[in-house]
Amino acid sequence: MQLHSEMTYWVLFIPHVLFALSLHEACHAYTAYLCGDDTAALMGRVTLNPLKHIDLIGALAFIIIGLGWAKPTPVNPLRFKHAGRDDILVSAAGPASNLATGLVLLLAILAVHAFAGAQASAGPVLAFLFIGAQLNLALCFFNLLPVPPLDGSHILMEILPRKAALKIEPVMRHGMWLLLGLVLISTWVPIFQLLVWAPADLIISNVLGHHVLLEAKNALMVFMAP
């Protein structure tokens, strides 16, 4: 029964994660292009084709530990028209795309619920949309964490006063270790629950409202039941 539920979840989850990661990286690439850096564009990264963006190990990590990544979008800040501002814009473009997608999926849930109500045929659609909304909002807030190589670290370094940025720059060079440390610490301290899932759940509950949220969660549970 457990295996059936997990397989059903992944059938719903995989299309969303492929699209979410591809859109995230494509928005980085396109925004960089608009800001004067065509590095990623010349590599064909301004596309929703997941083959251009998906990292095999990162994809496997999603399945094994529930936390993965795509291929980083190559960016040359020296080619930006306005260095600091453009670095923020390019960094924020990825999370912004996931936030927008999550909101669109939540609005789609409201639309389906309004037109289909409690019809059984709406259940799988609600479940599919709900998983996508959760994923995209979680990706948005996860990537905004100020830890390299996440997008939030670039934004933080640009908005900090120059002296403060220079002081923490040596620490930022060890970002991957910091991120790994956060993952390990999260097994005891609910870091990601507080910084990623809490704001995502707050948006979901406020957009859907209590009644529709329960309907969506119930549709997901029913759809995954053996």
C-alpha positions as CSV (number, residue, x, y, z in Angstrom):
1,M,0.0,0.0,0.0
2,Q,2.8,2.4,0.9
3,L,4.6,1.6,-2.4
4,H,1.4,2.4,-4.3
5,S,0.9,5.7,-2.6
6,E,4.5,6.7,-3.2
7,M,4.3,5.7,-6.9
8,T,1.1,7.7,-7.3
9,Y,2.7,10.7,-5.7
10,W,5.7,10.6,-8.0
11,V,3.4,10.3,-11.1
12,L,1.9,13.7,-10.0
13,F,5.1,15.2,-8.8
14,I,7.6,14.6,-11.6
15,P,5.9,16.7,-14.3
16,H,5.7,19.6,-11.9
17,V,9.4,19.4,-10.8
18,L,10.6,19.1,-14.4
19,F,8.6,22.2,-15.4
20,A,9.4,24.2,-12.2
21,L,13.1,23.7,-12.4
22,S,13.2,24.4,-16.2
23,L,11.2,27.6,-15.8
24,H,13.3,28.7,-12.9
25,E,16.6,28.3,-14.8
26,A,15.1,29.6,-18.1
27,C,14.0,32.8,-16.3
28,H,17.5,33.2,-14.9
29,A,18.9,32.9,-18.4
30,Y,16.4,35.2,-20.1
31,T,16.7,37.9,-17.4
32,A,20.5,37.8,-17.7
33,Y,20.1,38.2,-21.5
34,L,17.9,41.2,-21.0
35,C,20.5,42.6,-18.6
36,G,23.3,42.3,-21.2
37,D,24.7,38.8,-20.5
38,D,24.0,36.3,-23.3
39,T,26.2,33.5,-21.8
40,A,23.3,31.2,-20.9
41,A,21.3,32.2,-24.0
42,L,24.1,31.1,-26.3
43,M,24.2,27.8,-24.5
44,G,20.5,27.3,-25.3
45,R,19.3,27.8,-21.7
46,V,16.5,30.1,-22.5
47,T,14.1,27.2,-23.0
48,L,11.6,25.1,-21.1
49,N,13.2,21.9,-22.4
50,P,14.1,20.0,-19.2
51,L,16.9,18.2,-21.0
52,K,18.8,21.6,-21.0
53,H,18.4,22.2,-17.3
54,I,18.0,18.9,-15.3
55,D,21.0,17.6,-13.4
56,L,20.8,13.8,-13.1
57,I,22.3,13.8,-9.5
58,G,20.0,16.6,-8.5
59,A,17.0,14.8,-9.9
60,L,17.9,11.6,-8.0
61,A,18.3,13.7,-4.8
62,F,14.7,14.9,-5.2
63,I,13.6,11.2,-5.1
64,I,16.0,10.1,-2.4
65,I,15.9,13.0,0.1
66,G,13.2,15.2,-1.3
67,L,15.7,18.0,-2.0
68,G,17.3,18.5,-5.4
69,W,18.6,20.9,-7.9
70,A,19.0,21.7,-11.6
71,K,22.1,22.7,-13.6
72,P,23.1,26.2,-12.4
73,T,22.6,28.8,-15.1
74,P,26.0,30.3,-16.2
75,V,26.1,34.0,-15.6
76,N,28.9,36.5,-16.3
77,P,28.2,39.6,-14.0
78,L,30.9,41.5,-15.8
79,R,28.6,41.8,-18.8
80,F,25.6,43.3,-16.9
81,K,24.6,46.8,-17.8
82,H,24.2,47.7,-14.1
83,A,26.2,45.2,-12.0
84,G,24.5,45.3,-8.6
85,R,21.0,45.8,-9.7
86,D,21.2,43.3,-12.5
87,D,22.6,40.6,-10.2
88,I,19.6,41.0,-8.0
89,L,17.2,40.9,-10.9
90,V,18.8,37.8,-12.4
91,S,18.9,36.1,-9.0
92,A,15.3,36.9,-8.1
93,A,13.9,35.9,-11.5
94,G,14.1,32.1,-10.7
95,P,12.2,32.3,-7.3
96,A,9.8,34.8,-8.8
97,S,8.9,32.4,-11.6
98,N,8.1,29.7,-9.0
99,L,6.1,32.1,-6.9
100,A,4.1,33.1,-9.9
101,T,3.5,29.5,-11.0
102,G,2.4,28.5,-7.5
103,L,-0.1,31.4,-7.4
104,V,-1.5,30.4,-10.8
105,L,-1.9,26.8,-9.7
106,L,-3.7,28.0,-6.5
107,L,-6.1,30.1,-8.6
108,A,-6.6,27.1,-10.9
109,I,-7.6,25.1,-7.8
110,L,-10.2,27.8,-6.9
111,A,-11.5,27.7,-10.5
112,V,-11.8,23.9,-10.6
113,H,-13.5,23.8,-7.2
114,A,-15.9,26.6,-8.2
115,F,-17.0,24.9,-11.4
116,A,-16.7,21.2,-10.5
117,G,-17.4,21.3,-6.8
118,A,-17.4,17.9,-5.1
119,Q,-17.6,15.9,-8.4
120,A,-15.3,12.9,-8.2
121,S,-13.8,13.7,-11.5
122,A,-12.3,16.9,-10.0
123,G,-10.3,15.0,-7.4
124,P,-7.3,14.0,-9.5
125,V,-7.1,17.5,-11.0
126,L,-7.2,19.1,-7.6
127,A,-4.5,16.7,-6.3
128,F,-2.3,17.4,-9.3
129,L,-2.7,21.2,-9.0
130,F,-2.1,21.1,-5.2
131,I,1.1,19.2,-5.4
132,G,2.4,21.7,-8.1
133,A,1.5,24.7,-5.9
134,Q,3.2,23.3,-2.9
135,L,6.4,22.4,-4.9
136,N,6.7,25.8,-6.6
137,L,6.1,27.8,-3.5
138,A,8.6,25.7,-1.5
139,L,11.2,26.1,-4.3
140,C,10.7,29.9,-4.2
141,F,11.4,30.2,-0.5
142,F,14.1,27.6,-0.5
143,N,16.0,29.4,-3.2
144,L,15.7,32.7,-1.3
145,L,17.6,31.3,1.6
146,P,20.8,33.5,1.9
147,V,23.2,30.5,1.6
148,P,25.4,29.9,-1.5
149,P,24.8,28.7,-4.1
150,L,21.1,29.6,-3.6
151,D,19.7,32.8,-5.2
152,G,19.2,34.4,-1.9
153,S,22.9,34.6,-1.2
154,H,23.4,36.8,-4.4
155,I,20.6,39.1,-3.3
156,L,22.0,39.3,0.2
157,M,25.5,40.2,-0.9
158,E,24.2,43.0,-3.2
159,I,21.9,44.6,-0.6
160,L,24.3,44.5,2.3
161,P,26.6,47.5,2.9
162,R,29.9,46.9,1.1
163,K,31.9,46.5,4.4
164,A,29.5,43.9,5.7
165,A,29.5,42.0,2.4
166,L,33.3,41.9,2.4
167,K,33.3,40.5,6.0
168,I,31.0,37.6,5.2
169,E,32.4,36.9,1.7
170,P,35.0,34.4,3.0
171,V,32.2,32.4,4.7
172,M,30.1,32.5,1.6
173,R,32.8,30.7,-0.3
174,H,32.0,27.6,1.7
175,G,28.3,27.9,0.9
176,M,27.9,24.2,-0.2
177,W,29.1,23.1,3.2
178,L,26.8,25.6,4.9
179,L,23.9,24.3,2.9
180,L,24.8,20.7,3.7
181,G,25.1,21.7,7.4
182,L,21.6,23.1,7.3
183,V,20.3,19.9,5.8
184,L,21.9,17.9,8.6
185,I,20.8,20.3,11.3
186,S,17.2,20.2,9.9
187,T,16.9,16.6,11.2
188,W,16.8,18.0,14.7
189,V,15.8,21.7,14.2
190,P,12.8,22.4,11.9
191,I,14.8,25.0,9.8
192,F,13.2,24.3,6.5
193,Q,9.8,23.9,8.1
194,L,10.1,27.4,9.5
195,L,11.8,29.2,6.6
196,V,10.4,27.3,3.6
197,W,7.2,25.4,4.3
198,A,5.7,27.9,6.8
199,P,5.6,30.8,4.4
200,A,4.5,28.5,1.6
201,D,1.7,27.1,3.7
202,L,0.7,30.6,4.7
203,I,0.2,31.7,1.1
204,I,-1.7,28.5,0.3
205,S,-4.1,28.8,3.2
206,N,-4.7,32.5,2.5
207,V,-5.3,32.1,-1.2
208,L,-7.5,28.9,-1.0
209,G,-9.2,29.5,2.3
210,H,-10.0,26.8,4.9
211,H,-12.7,25.0,3.0
212,V,-11.0,24.7,-0.4
213,L,-7.7,23.8,1.3
214,L,-9.4,20.9,3.0
215,E,-11.0,19.8,-0.2
216,A,-7.6,19.9,-2.0
217,K,-5.9,17.9,0.7
218,N,-8.7,15.4,0.8
219,A,-8.5,15.0,-3.0
220,L,-4.8,14.3,-2.7
221,M,-5.3,11.7,0.0
222,V,-8.1,10.0,-1.9
223,F,-6.2,9.9,-5.1
224,M,-3.1,8.4,-3.4
225,A,-5.2,5.8,-1.5
226,P,-4.7,2.2,-2.8
